[in-house]
Each structure stands twice: as structure tokens, then as C-alpha cells.
Amino acid sequence: MGADFKEKTKKSFSKCWDNAALGANTPDLFSKVSDHAPDRFEAEVLGNAQLEVGDSVALRFEGHKLIGRRGISPVLVIASPSPALIRSVAQGCNIARADIVASDPISGVFEVTIS
């Protein structure tokens, strides 16, 4: 059982690469690429305005902040807009539409996309 057992079991294991994982992660014609998702920005409610996911507001610069208005009433603020967001709104004649896509009811912070 000594020497011949070692010889029989020695060749039963072979190392190889996981080619399926390599093929799944290699981009080709049929690979699925995720679409570009729009950037989301945090906005805070002003006063006791009632906003819900799906609402849209008009954004304008007032000082260094972006203020979202529903009609003439200010309802939300983006206090520290990124430089890319500032350029984007400036290209649209300093006005943009913000769509509310998510909310955190505890903190009162909304996530908005700009279009």
C-alpha cells in the first residue's frame, strides 16, 4: 500500500485557470455594458415644503447656491454644487430642471437628477 498508492494518487489533481470567469469578464460584441446613469445630487428641503419622488422643480442660481422653485416658491436647495453642475446649468441659460429620484425621510435630504 505504500509506494504504489502514492503513484496512483499523484496524478489525480490538475491545476487549471477558470476560463469561464475570464470569458465572462472579457468585453466583446455580446457583452453587456451598463448604461450611463445620470449624476445624482443631494438637495435639502427649504421650510416645510412637501416634495415627493417624481416631482420636478426649476433650478436657478441665487448666489453660490442652486435654488429649486415650484412656481415662485423656493422648495429645495443644492448648497454646494459641483463645478460640473455649475457648468451644465450655465450652458442652459442658468436654468435647469431637477427631477427628484429618491428621498431620505429621516434627514429630509432628496436625491435629484438635473436635465
C-alpha positions in Angstrom: 0.0 0.0 0.0 3.0 2.4 0.4 4.7 3.3 -2.8 2.1 2.2 -5.4 -0.7 4.2 -3.5 1.3 7.4 -3.8 1.9 6.8 -7.5 -1.8 6.2 -8.2 -3.0 9.3 -6.4 -0.2 11.7 -7.5 -1.7 12.5 -11.0 -5.4 12.8 -9.9 -5.2 16.6 -9.4 -4.6 19.0 -12.1 -4.4 22.8 -11.8 -6.1 25.0 -14.3 -7.4 28.5 -14.8 -11.1 29.3 -14.5 -11.6 30.1 -18.2 -15.4 30.7 -17.7 -14.8 33.6 -15.3 -12.1 35.0 -17.7 -14.5 34.8 -20.6 -17.4 36.4 -18.7 -15.2 39.4 -17.8 -13.7 40.0 -21.2 -15.6 42.6 -23.3 -16.7 41.5 -26.7 -19.5 42.1 -29.1 -22.1 40.3 -26.9 -21.0 41.5 -23.5 -23.5 43.6 -21.6 -22.3 47.1 -20.7 -24.2 49.2 -18.2 -25.7 52.4 -19.5 -24.5 55.7 -18.2 -26.6 56.7 -15.3 -27.2 60.4 -14.7 -25.4 62.0 -11.9 -27.4 62.5 -8.7 -27.0 65.4 -6.4 -28.2 66.0 -2.8 -30.7 68.6 -2.2 -32.3 69.8 1.0 -35.9 71.0 1.5 -36.5 74.6 2.3 -39.0 75.3 5.0 -41.8 72.8 5.3 -42.3 72.2 1.5 -43.9 68.9 0.6 -41.9 67.1 -2.1 -42.2 63.6 -3.3 -40.2 61.3 -5.6 -41.2 62.0 -9.2 -41.7 65.8 -8.6 -39.8 68.3 -10.8 -38.7 71.8 -9.9 -36.9 74.6 -11.8 -33.4 75.3 -10.6 -31.7 78.7 -10.8 -28.6 80.2 -9.3 -29.0 82.5 -6.3 -25.6 83.5 -5.1 -23.5 80.4 -4.9 -26.4 78.0 -4.4 -28.9 76.4 -6.7 -32.4 77.1 -5.5 -35.3 74.9 -6.8 -38.6 76.6 -7.2 -42.1 75.3 -7.7 -43.8 78.3 -9.3 -42.4 81.2 -7.4 -41.9 79.4 -4.1 -38.5 78.1 -3.2 -38.7 74.5 -2.2 -35.2 73.0 -2.2 -31.6 74.0 -2.3 -28.3 72.4 -3.6 -26.0 74.2 -1.2 -22.6 73.2 -2.7 -23.0 72.4 -6.4 -20.0 70.7 -8.1 -18.1 72.6 -10.9 -19.5 70.2 -13.5 -23.0 71.0 -12.3 -22.3 74.7 -12.4 -21.0 74.5 -16.0 -24.0 72.4 -17.0 -26.5 74.9 -15.7 -24.6 77.8 -17.1 -24.8 76.2 -20.6 -28.6 76.1 -20.2 -29.0 79.9 -19.7 -28.7 79.5 -15.9 -31.9 77.4 -15.5 -32.4 73.7 -15.3 -35.0 71.1 -14.3 -34.3 68.9 -11.3 -36.2 65.6 -11.0 -36.5 64.1 -7.6 -35.5 60.4 -7.8 -35.0 59.4 -4.1 -35.6 60.7 -0.6 -34.5 60.0 2.9 -37.4 60.8 5.2 -35.3 60.9 8.3 -32.8 63.5 7.2 -35.1 65.3 4.8 -32.4 65.0 2.0 -33.5 64.3 -1.6 -31.5 63.0 -4.5 -32.1 64.9 -7.7 -31.0 64.4 -11.3 -30.5 67.5 -13.5 -31.8 67.7 -17.0 
